[in-house]
Amino acid sequence: MDESAIRRALTRIAHEIVEKNKGIEGCVLVGIRTRGIYLARRVAERILEIEGQPVEVGELDITRYRDDRPQPSEPSPRIGELPFPIQDKRIILFDDVLYTGRTIRAALDALMDCGRPQSIQLAVLVDRGHRELPIRPDYVGKNVPTSRQEQIEVRLLECDGTDGVAIIHPAESER
């Protein structure tokens, strides 16, 4: 995906969110750190253009909720904190790539520690398959079938200086 493909995918996701939720009343967008937050902010901008009213955006750090990565020696002081209450809200959770589902499982645990939302919907820029947990996204920018040996690299202007999505093949990563 190049910059324009990402822009079109996020615009489509914004329209789908508005349509599925019959507007944005009671909705909040939550991005999983790091790239999920930038995707959530971009979709919030598009929803503002579509609906003419802002939607709140929060950032979720799920580091201590991961079961498949080593824990940092000092936890982030912002873990599990959102700038708004999520009680009885419709949460649209954003991540860049959906793979095994473990990141999303950790995010669900973190969200539940913040309160009890009315519902949680999942939006991802790329769904690459290979799920290990029964998790399915509600909104997908692009389905990209991959092998387990391949990786998906998402680059966003806000943190990488450019927009793009690429499949990294094992031979390329060894160079």
ZIGIKA-V913538 format. One line per field, one symbol per residue. ss: DSSP state (@ for helix, = for strand, . for the rest). Layout:
ss = ???
This chain:
ss = ..@@@@@@@@@@@@@@@@@@......======..@@@@@@@@@@@@@@@@@....=====..@@@........................=========...@@@@@@@@@@@@@....=========...........=====.......=====.@@@@...=====.@@@@..
